Amino acid sequence: MAIPIAMSDGVHDRRNAALVIIRDYSFEPATLRVVAGAWVRWLNVDEAPAGVEHTGADRLFRSTVLFRGESYARQFNERGEFPYHCGIHPHMRGRVIVS
């Protein structure tokens, strides 16, 4: 069964986006390594809604609530480590490492 994709952040180059799957109340992979300038897309394949929220004090990014089949994407232009969690299920954690 195909899952329809709904982009929540506008137009971008999806062909080069690294993919994080939201499944079983977790982010897969939990740690993603990309190069500066890469796009990362989180796709919810769970029945439960989820979200993606930067854990840092500056809250660099935050998705809307993502229902099954919906996704959120953002571009990472700066090098560093970007921890995030699910705004609905705070035990769900992940990080993007940009080199």
Backbone as XML, in Angstrom:
<?xml version="1.0"?>
<chain id="A" units="angstrom">
  <residue number="1" name="MET">
    <atom name="N" x="0.841" y="-1.176" z="0.000"/>
    <atom name="CA" x="0.000" y="0.000" z="0.000"/>
    <atom name="C" x="0.887" y="1.241" z="0.000"/>
  </residue>
  <residue number="2" name="ALA">
    <atom name="N" x="0.659" y="2.130" z="-0.899"/>
    <atom name="CA" x="1.423" y="3.371" z="-0.970"/>
    <atom name="C" x="0.916" y="4.351" z="0.081"/>
  </residue>
  <residue number="3" name="ILE">
    <atom name="N" x="1.849" y="5.069" z="0.683"/>
    <atom name="CA" x="1.499" y="6.075" z="1.682"/>
    <atom name="C" x="1.624" y="7.440" z="1.022"/>
  </residue>
  <residue number="4" name="PRO">
    <atom name="N" x="0.549" y="8.217" z="0.963"/>
    <atom name="CA" x="0.642" y="9.547" z="0.347"/>
    <atom name="C" x="1.539" y="10.460" z="1.170"/>
  </residue>
  <residue number="5" name="ILE">
    <atom name="N" x="2.268" y="11.296" z="0.490"/>
    <atom name="CA" x="3.199" y="12.218" z="1.139"/>
    <atom name="C" x="2.614" y="13.625" z="1.098"/>
  </residue>
  <residue number="6" name="ALA">
    <atom name="N" x="2.555" y="14.275" z="2.245"/>
    <atom name="CA" x="2.107" y="15.665" z="2.328"/>
    <atom name="C" x="3.259" y="16.486" z="2.894"/>
  </residue>
  <residue number="7" name="MET">
    <atom name="N" x="3.856" y="17.323" z="2.082"/>
    <atom name="CA" x="4.981" y="18.144" z="2.540"/>
    <atom name="C" x="4.420" y="19.345" z="3.289"/>
  </residue>
  <residue number="8" name="SER">
    <atom name="N" x="4.961" y="19.593" z="4.474"/>
    <atom name="CA" x="4.408" y="20.663" z="5.300"/>
    <atom name="C" x="5.280" y="21.910" z="5.324"/>
  </residue>
  <residue number="9" name="ASP">
    <atom name="N" x="6.326" y="21.952" z="4.496"/>
    <atom name="CA" x="7.224" y="23.097" z="4.600"/>
    <atom name="C" x="7.482" y="23.779" z="3.263"/>
  </residue>
  <residue number="10" name="GLY">
    <atom name="N" x="6.734" y="23.507" z="2.237"/>
    <atom name="CA" x="6.932" y="24.179" z="0.973"/>
    <atom name="C" x="7.755" y="23.360" z="-0.002"/>
  </residue>
  <residue number="11" name="VAL">
    <atom name="N" x="8.228" y="24.023" z="-1.036"/>
    <atom name="CA" x="8.925" y="23.347" z="-2.123"/>
    <atom name="C" x="10.409" y="23.207" z="-1.802"/>
  </residue>
  <residue number="12" name="HIS">
    <atom name="N" x="10.941" y="22.024" z="-2.071"/>
    <atom name="CA" x="12.382" y="21.799" z="-1.944"/>
    <atom name="C" x="12.769" y="20.585" z="-2.763"/>
  </residue>
  <residue number="13" name="ASP">
    <atom name="N" x="14.041" y="20.301" z="-2.871"/>
    <atom name="CA" x="14.530" y="19.186" z="-3.672"/>
    <atom name="C" x="14.416" y="17.897" z="-2.868"/>
  </residue>
  <residue number="14" name="ARG">
    <atom name="N" x="13.339" y="17.155" z="-3.076"/>
    <atom name="CA" x="13.086" y="15.929" z="-2.308"/>
    <atom name="C" x="13.954" y="14.771" z="-2.753"/>
  </residue>
  <residue number="15" name="ARG">
    <atom name="N" x="14.512" y="14.826" z="-3.943"/>
    <atom name="CA" x="15.322" y="13.709" z="-4.449"/>
    <atom name="C" x="16.548" y="13.461" z="-3.583"/>
  </residue>
  <residue number="16" name="ASN">
    <atom name="N" x="17.082" y="14.491" z="-2.962"/>
    <atom name="CA" x="18.307" y="14.360" z="-2.175"/>
    <atom name="C" x="18.057" y="14.354" z="-0.672"/>
  </residue>
  <residue number="17" name="ALA">
    <atom name="N" x="16.800" y="14.291" z="-0.250"/>
    <atom name="CA" x="16.490" y="14.345" z="1.182"/>
    <atom name="C" x="16.823" y="13.019" z="1.851"/>
  </residue>
  <residue number="18" name="ALA">
    <atom name="N" x="17.509" y="13.098" z="2.987"/>
    <atom name="CA" x="17.731" y="11.920" z="3.822"/>
    <atom name="C" x="16.430" y="11.646" z="4.558"/>
  </residue>
  <residue number="19" name="LEU">
    <atom name="N" x="16.090" y="10.380" z="4.735"/>
    <atom name="CA" x="14.788" y="10.020" z="5.277"/>
    <atom name="C" x="14.893" y="9.446" z="6.684"/>
  </residue>
  <residue number="20" name="VAL">
    <atom name="N" x="14.054" y="9.967" z="7.578"/>
    <atom name="CA" x="13.876" y="9.405" z="8.917"/>
    <atom name="C" x="12.433" y="8.936" z="8.989"/>
  </residue>
  <residue number="21" name="ILE">
    <atom name="N" x="12.247" y="7.662" z="9.318"/>
    <atom name="CA" x="10.909" y="7.080" z="9.426"/>
    <atom name="C" x="10.452" y="7.156" z="10.883"/>
  </residue>
  <residue number="22" name="ILE">
    <atom name="N" x="9.218" y="7.593" z="11.094"/>
    <atom name="CA" x="8.602" y="7.586" z="12.425"/>
    <atom name="C" x="7.737" y="6.332" z="12.474"/>
  </residue>
  <residue number="23" name="ARG">
    <atom name="N" x="8.185" y="5.378" z="13.308"/>
    <atom name="CA" x="7.501" y="4.083" z="13.380"/>
    <atom name="C" x="7.652" y="3.499" z="14.780"/>
  </residue>
  <residue number="24" name="ASP">
    <atom name="N" x="6.589" y="2.890" z="15.286"/>
    <atom name="CA" x="6.628" y="2.232" z="16.606"/>
    <atom name="C" x="7.143" y="3.167" z="17.695"/>
  </residue>
  <residue number="25" name="TYR">
    <atom name="N" x="6.673" y="4.404" z="17.649"/>
    <atom name="CA" x="7.059" y="5.410" z="18.651"/>
    <atom name="C" x="8.572" y="5.594" z="18.727"/>
  </residue>
  <residue number="26" name="SER">
    <atom name="N" x="9.218" y="5.622" z="17.559"/>
    <atom name="CA" x="10.665" y="5.879" z="17.511"/>
    <atom name="C" x="11.016" y="6.512" z="16.167"/>
  </residue>
  <residue number="27" name="PHE">
    <atom name="N" x="12.200" y="7.092" z="16.109"/>
    <atom name="CA" x="12.750" y="7.659" z="14.881"/>
    <atom name="C" x="13.770" y="6.663" z="14.341"/>
  </residue>
  <residue number="28" name="GLU">
    <atom name="N" x="13.671" y="6.304" z="13.065"/>
    <atom name="CA" x="14.587" y="5.342" z="12.446"/>
    <atom name="C" x="15.240" y="5.987" z="11.233"/>
  </residue>
  <residue number="29" name="PRO">
    <atom name="N" x="16.543" y="6.236" z="11.234"/>
    <atom name="CA" x="17.477" y="5.945" z="12.318"/>
    <atom name="C" x="17.384" y="7.008" z="13.410"/>
  </residue>
  <residue number="30" name="ALA">
    <atom name="N" x="17.794" y="6.650" z="14.613"/>
    <atom name="CA" x="17.773" y="7.599" z="15.727"/>
    <atom name="C" x="18.854" y="8.654" z="15.556"/>
  </residue>
  <residue number="31" name="THR">
    <atom name="N" x="19.968" y="8.283" z="14.946"/>
    <atom name="CA" x="21.045" y="9.224" z="14.636"/>
    <atom name="C" x="21.263" y="9.210" z="13.135"/>
  </residue>
  <residue number="32" name="LEU">
    <atom name="N" x="21.195" y="10.387" z="12.533"/>
    <atom name="CA" x="21.373" y="10.531" z="11.091"/>
    <atom name="C" x="22.541" y="11.470" z="10.843"/>
  </residue>
  <residue number="33" name="ARG">
    <atom name="N" x="23.461" y="11.056" z="9.979"/>
    <atom name="CA" x="24.619" y="11.889" z="9.608"/>
    <atom name="C" x="24.432" y="12.381" z="8.172"/>
  </residue>
  <residue number="34" name="VAL">
    <atom name="N" x="24.551" y="13.703" z="7.998"/>
    <atom name="CA" x="24.418" y="14.316" z="6.678"/>
    <atom name="C" x="25.500" y="15.380" z="6.508"/>
  </residue>
  <residue number="35" name="VAL">
    <atom name="N" x="25.680" y="15.839" z="5.286"/>
    <atom name="CA" x="26.611" y="16.933" z="5.017"/>
    <atom name="C" x="25.840" y="18.248" z="5.028"/>
  </residue>
  <residue number="36" name="ALA">
    <atom name="N" x="26.548" y="19.334" z="5.267"/>
    <atom name="CA" x="25.922" y="20.655" z="5.282"/>
    <atom name="C" x="25.221" y="20.903" z="3.949"/>
  </residue>
  <residue number="37" name="GLY">
    <atom name="N" x="24.029" y="21.459" z="4.033"/>
    <atom name="CA" x="23.220" y="21.734" z="2.857"/>
    <atom name="C" x="22.197" y="20.651" z="2.554"/>
  </residue>
  <residue number="38" name="ALA">
    <atom name="N" x="22.269" y="19.529" z="3.263"/>
    <atom name="CA" x="21.352" y="18.417" z="3.010"/>
    <atom name="C" x="19.966" y="18.704" z="3.573"/>
  </residue>
  <residue number="39" name="TRP">
    <atom name="N" x="18.976" y="18.134" z="2.909"/>
    <atom name="CA" x="17.606" y="18.138" z="3.403"/>
    <atom name="C" x="17.372" y="16.855" z="4.168"/>
  </residue>
  <residue number="40" name="VAL">
    <atom name="N" x="16.597" y="16.934" z="5.244"/>
    <atom name="CA" x="16.170" y="15.760" z="6.001"/>
    <atom name="C" x="14.656" y="15.775" z="6.030"/>
  </residue>
  <residue number="41" name="ARG">
    <atom name="N" x="14.063" y="14.609" z="5.774"/>
    <atom name="CA" x="12.608" y="14.487" z="5.780"/>
    <atom name="C" x="12.207" y="13.411" z="6.781"/>
  </residue>
  <residue number="42" name="TRP">
    <atom name="N" x="11.275" y="13.748" z="7.653"/>
    <atom name="CA" x="10.708" y="12.811" z="8.616"/>
    <atom name="C" x="9.343" y="12.391" z="8.081"/>
  </residue>
  <residue number="43" name="LEU">
    <atom name="N" x="9.115" y="11.093" z="7.956"/>
    <atom name="CA" x="7.864" y="10.557" z="7.430"/>
    <atom name="C" x="7.198" y="9.700" z="8.497"/>
  </residue>
  <residue number="44" name="ASN">
    <atom name="N" x="5.970" y="10.042" z="8.857"/>
    <atom name="CA" x="5.239" y="9.281" z="9.867"/>
    <atom name="C" x="4.482" y="8.134" z="9.194"/>
  </residue>
  <residue number="45" name="VAL">
    <atom name="N" x="4.845" y="6.889" z="9.541"/>
    <atom name="CA" x="4.123" y="5.721" z="9.031"/>
    <atom name="C" x="3.333" y="5.041" z="10.147"/>
  </residue>
  <residue number="46" name="ASP">
    <atom name="N" x="3.311" y="5.647" z="11.325"/>
    <atom name="CA" x="2.572" y="5.135" z="12.476"/>
    <atom name="C" x="1.103" y="5.540" z="12.400"/>
  </residue>
  <residue number="47" name="GLU">
    <atom name="N" x="0.271" y="4.792" z="13.093"/>
    <atom name="CA" x="-1.132" y="5.187" z="13.248"/>
    <atom name="C" x="-1.245" y="6.405" z="14.165"/>
  </residue>
  <residue number="48" name="ALA">
    <atom name="N" x="-0.336" y="6.513" z="15.131"/>
    <atom name="CA" x="-0.367" y="7.620" z="16.096"/>
    <atom name="C" x="0.257" y="8.876" z="15.484"/>
  </residue>
  <residue number="49" name="PRO">
    <atom name="N" x="-0.306" y="10.046" z="15.778"/>
    <atom name="CA" x="0.324" y="11.285" z="15.330"/>
    <atom name="C" x="1.655" y="11.494" z="16.051"/>
  </residue>
  <residue number="50" name="ALA">
    <atom name="N" x="2.537" y="12.257" z="15.434"/>
    <atom name="CA" x="3.847" y="12.548" z="16.008"/>
    <atom name="C" x="4.279" y="13.926" z="15.541"/>
  </residue>
  <residue number="51" name="GLY">
    <atom name="N" x="5.409" y="14.371" z="16.040"/>
    <atom name="CA" x="5.971" y="15.656" z="15.628"/>
    <atom name="C" x="7.478" y="15.610" z="15.734"/>
  </residue>
  <residue number="52" name="VAL">
    <atom name="N" x="8.115" y="16.634" z="15.224"/>
    <atom name="CA" x="9.568" y="16.756" z="15.272"/>
    <atom name="C" x="9.879" y="18.127" z="15.835"/>
  </residue>
  <residue number="53" name="GLU">
    <atom name="N" x="10.640" y="18.172" z="16.926"/>
    <atom name="CA" x="10.923" y="19.439" z="17.598"/>
    <atom name="C" x="12.366" y="19.467" z="18.074"/>
  </residue>
  <residue number="54" name="HIS">
    <atom name="N" x="13.099" y="20.526" z="17.702"/>
    <atom name="CA" x="14.478" y="20.688" z="18.147"/>
    <atom name="C" x="14.523" y="20.772" z="19.659"/>
  </residue>
  <residue number="55" name="THR">
    <atom name="N" x="15.452" y="20.055" z="20.267"/>
    <atom name="CA" x="15.545" y="20.010" z="21.722"/>
    <atom name="C" x="16.305" y="21.207" z="22.291"/>
  </residue>
  <residue number="56" name="GLY">
    <atom name="N" x="17.083" y="21.893" z="21.491"/>
    <atom name="CA" x="17.871" y="23.021" z="21.963"/>
    <atom name="C" x="17.021" y="24.186" z="22.444"/>
  </residue>
  <residue number="57" name="ALA">
    <atom name="N" x="17.619" y="25.024" z="23.266"/>
    <atom name="CA" x="16.915" y="26.179" z="23.828"/>
    <atom name="C" x="16.434" y="27.137" z="22.742"/>
  </residue>
  <residue number="58" name="ASP">
    <atom name="N" x="17.135" y="27.171" z="21.611"/>
    <atom name="CA" x="16.769" y="28.103" z="20.540"/>
    <atom name="C" x="15.660" y="27.574" z="19.620"/>
  </residue>
  <residue number="59" name="ARG">
    <atom name="N" x="15.219" y="26.334" z="19.817"/>
    <atom name="CA" x="14.121" y="25.744" z="19.036"/>
    <atom name="C" x="14.256" y="26.069" z="17.546"/>
  </residue>
  <residue number="60" name="LEU">
    <atom name="N" x="15.323" y="25.583" z="16.931"/>
    <atom name="CA" x="15.602" y="25.892" z="15.534"/>
    <atom name="C" x="14.553" y="25.375" z="14.563"/>
  </residue>
  <residue number="61" name="PHE">
    <atom name="N" x="13.887" y="24.299" z="14.923"/>
    <atom name="CA" x="12.862" y="23.768" z="14.034"/>
    <atom name="C" x="11.782" y="23.062" z="14.838"/>
  </residue>
  <residue number="62" name="ARG">
    <atom name="N" x="10.584" y="23.061" z="14.233"/>
    <atom name="CA" x="9.444" y="22.405" z="14.865"/>
    <atom name="C" x="8.396" y="22.130" z="13.787"/>
  </residue>
  <residue number="63" name="SER">
    <atom name="N" x="7.980" y="20.901" z="13.686"/>
    <atom name="CA" x="6.953" y="20.550" z="12.700"/>
    <atom name="C" x="5.565" y="20.790" z="13.275"/>
  </residue>
  <residue number="64" name="THR">
    <atom name="N" x="4.600" y="20.737" z="12.409"/>
    <atom name="CA" x="3.216" y="20.644" z="12.859"/>
    <atom name="C" x="2.993" y="19.193" z="13.274"/>
  </residue>
  <residue number="65" name="VAL">
    <atom name="N" x="1.821" y="18.880" z="13.774"/>
    <atom name="CA" x="1.496" y="17.485" z="14.089"/>
    <atom name="C" x="1.447" y="16.709" z="12.767"/>
  </residue>
  <residue number="66" name="LEU">
    <atom name="N" x="2.152" y="15.576" z="12.736"/>
    <atom name="CA" x="2.205" y="14.744" z="11.538"/>
    <atom name="C" x="1.348" y="13.505" z="11.739"/>
  </residue>
  <residue number="67" name="PHE">
    <atom name="N" x="0.341" y="13.366" z="10.905"/>
    <atom name="CA" x="-0.498" y="12.178" z="10.938"/>
    <atom name="C" x="0.068" y="11.156" z="9.955"/>
  </residue>
  <residue number="68" name="ARG">
    <atom name="N" x="-0.435" y="9.945" z="9.996"/>
    <atom name="CA" x="0.063" y="8.879" z="9.126"/>
    <atom name="C" x="0.138" y="9.348" z="7.671"/>
  </residue>
  <residue number="69" name="GLY">
    <atom name="N" x="1.310" y="9.137" z="7.066"/>
    <atom name="CA" x="1.512" y="9.516" z="5.674"/>
    <atom name="C" x="2.008" y="10.931" z="5.468"/>
  </residue>
  <residue number="70" name="GLU">
    <atom name="N" x="2.024" y="11.733" z="6.507"/>
    <atom name="CA" x="2.503" y="13.111" z="6.378"/>
    <atom name="C" x="3.989" y="13.179" z="6.718"/>
  </residue>
  <residue number="71" name="SER">
    <atom name="N" x="4.640" y="14.200" z="6.179"/>
    <atom name="CA" x="6.066" y="14.369" z="6.445"/>
    <atom name="C" x="6.414" y="15.835" z="6.669"/>
  </residue>
  <residue number="72" name="TYR">
    <atom name="N" x="7.574" y="16.020" z="7.219"/>
    <atom name="CA" x="8.129" y="17.355" z="7.490"/>
    <atom name="C" x="9.570" y="17.319" z="7.020"/>
  </residue>
  <residue number="73" name="ALA">
    <atom name="N" x="10.029" y="18.389" z="6.400"/>
    <atom name="CA" x="11.410" y="18.443" z="5.925"/>
    <atom name="C" x="12.023" y="19.797" z="6.234"/>
  </residue>
  <residue number="74" name="ARG">
    <atom name="N" x="13.340" y="19.776" z="6.415"/>
    <atom name="CA" x="14.073" y="21.029" z="6.587"/>
    <atom name="C" x="15.488" y="20.824" z="6.086"/>
  </residue>
  <residue number="75" name="GLN">
    <atom name="N" x="16.110" y="21.916" z="5.726"/>
    <atom name="CA" x="17.487" y="21.892" z="5.252"/>
    <atom name="C" x="18.417" y="22.234" z="6.397"/>
  </residue>
  <residue number="76" name="PHE">
    <atom name="N" x="19.524" y="21.498" z="6.496"/>
    <atom name="CA" x="20.539" y="21.740" z="7.522"/>
    <atom name="C" x="21.759" y="22.350" z="6.837"/>
  </residue>
  <residue number="77" name="ASN">
    <atom name="N" x="21.925" y="23.656" z="6.993"/>
    <atom name="CA" x="23.033" y="24.362" z="6.336"/>
    <atom name="C" x="24.255" y="24.524" z="7.227"/>
  </residue>
  <residue number="78" name="GLU">
    <atom name="N" x="24.085" y="24.461" z="8.532"/>
    <atom name="CA" x="25.197" y="24.650" z="9.459"/>
    <atom name="C" x="25.671" y="23.322" z="10.011"/>
  </residue>
  <residue number="79" name="ARG">
    <atom name="N" x="26.981" y="23.223" z="10.218"/>
    <atom name="CA" x="27.543" y="22.023" z="10.831"/>
    <atom name="C" x="27.204" y="21.995" z="12.313"/>
  </residue>
  <residue number="80" name="GLY">
    <atom name="N" x="27.096" y="20.794" z="12.854"/>
    <atom name="CA" x="26.838" y="20.653" z="14.278"/>
    <atom name="C" x="25.964" y="19.451" z="14.557"/>
  </residue>
  <residue number="81" name="GLU">
    <atom name="N" x="25.545" y="19.360" z="15.800"/>
    <atom name="CA" x="24.681" y="18.274" z="16.248"/>
    <atom name="C" x="23.345" y="18.869" z="16.658"/>
  </residue>
  <residue number="82" name="PHE">
    <atom name="N" x="22.278" y="18.318" z="16.132"/>
    <atom name="CA" x="20.940" y="18.862" z="16.337"/>
    <atom name="C" x="20.029" y="17.790" z="16.941"/>
  </residue>
  <residue number="83" name="PRO">
    <atom name="N" x="19.936" y="17.747" z="18.276"/>
    <atom name="CA" x="19.046" y="16.786" z="18.917"/>
    <atom name="C" x="17.592" y="17.231" z="18.754"/>
  </residue>
  <residue number="84" name="TYR">
    <atom name="N" x="16.709" y="16.256" z="18.664"/>
    <atom name="CA" x="15.288" y="16.570" z="18.552"/>
    <atom name="C" x="14.471" y="15.498" z="19.268"/>
  </residue>
  <residue number="85" name="HIS">
    <atom name="N" x="13.196" y="15.786" z="19.463"/>
    <atom name="CA" x="12.282" y="14.852" z="20.104"/>
    <atom name="C" x="10.898" y="15.039" z="19.491"/>
  </residue>
  <residue number="86" name="CYS">
    <atom name="N" x="10.002" y="14.157" z="19.856"/>
    <atom name="CA" x="8.612" y="14.278" z="19.425"/>
    <atom name="C" x="7.893" y="15.176" z="20.429"/>
  </residue>
  <residue number="87" name="GLY">
    <atom name="N" x="7.228" y="16.210" z="19.952"/>
    <atom name="CA" x="6.515" y="17.114" z="20.841"/>
    <atom name="C" x="5.317" y="16.464" z="21.524"/>
  </residue>
  <residue number="88" name="ILE">
    <atom name="N" x="4.819" y="15.367" z="20.971"/>
    <atom name="CA" x="3.676" y="14.656" z="21.552"/>
    <atom name="C" x="4.140" y="13.534" z="22.474"/>
  </residue>
  <residue number="89" name="HIS">
    <atom name="N" x="5.194" y="12.840" z="22.071"/>
    <atom name="CA" x="5.735" y="11.704" z="22.829"/>
    <atom name="C" x="7.199" y="12.011" z="23.162"/>
  </residue>
  <residue number="90" name="PRO">
    <atom name="N" x="7.469" y="12.733" z="24.264"/>
    <atom name="CA" x="8.825" y="13.224" z="24.547"/>
    <atom name="C" x="9.889" y="12.139" z="24.718"/>
  </residue>
  <residue number="91" name="HIS">
    <atom name="N" x="9.469" y="10.887" z="24.939"/>
    <atom name="CA" x="10.465" y="9.810" z="25.052"/>
    <atom name="C" x="11.070" y="9.465" z="23.691"/>
  </residue>
  <residue number="92" name="MET">
    <atom name="N" x="10.436" y="9.890" z="22.611"/>
    <atom name="CA" x="10.971" y="9.666" z="21.263"/>
    <atom name="C" x="12.051" y="10.715" z="21.014"/>
  </residue>
  <residue number="93" name="ARG">
    <atom name="N" x="13.277" y="10.251" z="20.808"/>
    <atom name="CA" x="14.408" y="11.170" z="20.622"/>
    <atom name="C" x="15.267" y="10.752" z="19.437"/>
  </residue>
  <residue number="94" name="GLY">
    <atom name="N" x="15.887" y="11.747" z="18.829"/>
    <atom name="CA" x="16.804" y="11.499" z="17.726"/>
    <atom name="C" x="17.782" y="12.648" z="17.609"/>
  </residue>
  <residue number="95" name="ARG">
    <atom name="N" x="18.683" y="12.533" z="16.641"/>
    <atom name="CA" x="19.618" y="13.641" z="16.400"/>
    <atom name="C" x="20.121" y="13.586" z="14.971"/>
  </residue>
  <residue number="96" name="VAL">
    <atom name="N" x="20.396" y="14.762" z="14.461"/>
    <atom name="CA" x="20.999" y="14.920" z="13.134"/>
    <atom name="C" x="22.389" y="15.485" z="13.368"/>
  </residue>
  <residue number="97" name="ILE">
    <atom name="N" x="23.389" y="14.828" z="12.802"/>
    <atom name="CA" x="24.772" y="15.297" z="12.891"/>
    <atom name="C" x="25.168" y="15.781" z="11.501"/>
  </residue>
  <residue number="98" name="VAL">
    <atom name="N" x="25.548" y="17.055" z="11.418"/>
    <atom name="CA" x="25.875" y="17.679" z="10.139"/>
    <atom name="C" x="27.366" y="17.969" z="10.092"/>
  </residue>
  <residue number="99" name="SER">
    <atom name="N" x="28.019" y="17.437" z="9.038"/>
    <atom name="CA" x="29.467" y="17.673" z="8.880"/>
    <atom name="C" x="29.737" y="18.505" z="7.636"/>
  </residue>
</chain>
